[in-house]
Amino acid sequence: MTVDPITVTEAFRRADAAASAAGVTVRSADPSDITGVLGLFDRTWGVGHGPDRSMLLALDYAGNTVLVALGDGRPVGAALGFLGWSGGLHLHSHMAAVVPWRRSHGVGYALKLFQRAACLERGVTEMRWTFDPLIRRNAHFNLVKLGAEVTKFLPDFYGRLDDAITGTDQSDRFEVTWRLDSPRVGNALAGATPPAWTGVERLRLDVDFEQLRAADPEAAARLRAESRRLFTDGLTSGLRPEVNVDNDYVLTTDAADGSPKPA
């Protein structure tokens, strides 16, 4: 489809502003960047848990979004996305990594906004990705800061990963859909106050799950099991998880724009 050129221009303006605020330059990767991108993926997930060099080069050559964020001329962030067409044409944003000392400083946000602009420029209006629903900062980033919506719960989606992040934990994931030119996303990117969701059920996210998983694996496993039951039952019943002002999950029947469901 064709996207209004004004929308595309505004998307790139937002991406440039986010990159400037983060102190980076974001662009499509050149072949000469591939070694640095692979290094970022290896640093984040462990060697052998990402694409190999030939696969990444092929994805880049085919025009998929292989992006690099440069700080002081060095790669400090990278993202990989590729086209999918199940349920409609979309970009599946598969991997994003930022060096530890630049995390929580806007680099990931800048990468995502550049991905969005690149998609809109090519007439792709939807992105999807998966994330662990128990990682609180990712839940806030994806649902509140970006305005993505949870569309599926995928229990143990990847199986046992044994990577540097998940370890032996089960790889439960939410799939989110980012409707790139929707009012919800526009409001989120403009920094609008999130809706006051009408909650049917809640799940508190008042612990750092990654620390809990390392310090008390049994407690982490109990929380994983509790969340799996809640999310499976909730989405099966037509509820959608959102994040409230306390960064806890609210399972709601409200519309994605925050309006209550008609009685």
Helices and strands as residue ranges (DSSP letters): H 5-22, E 25-28, G 31-33, H 34-45, H 53-61, E 65-71, E 74-84, E 90-98, G 100-102, H 107-121, E 126-131, H 136-140, I 141-145, E 149-154, E 173-179, H 183-189, E 199-203, H 209-215, H 217-236, E 240-243, E 249-252
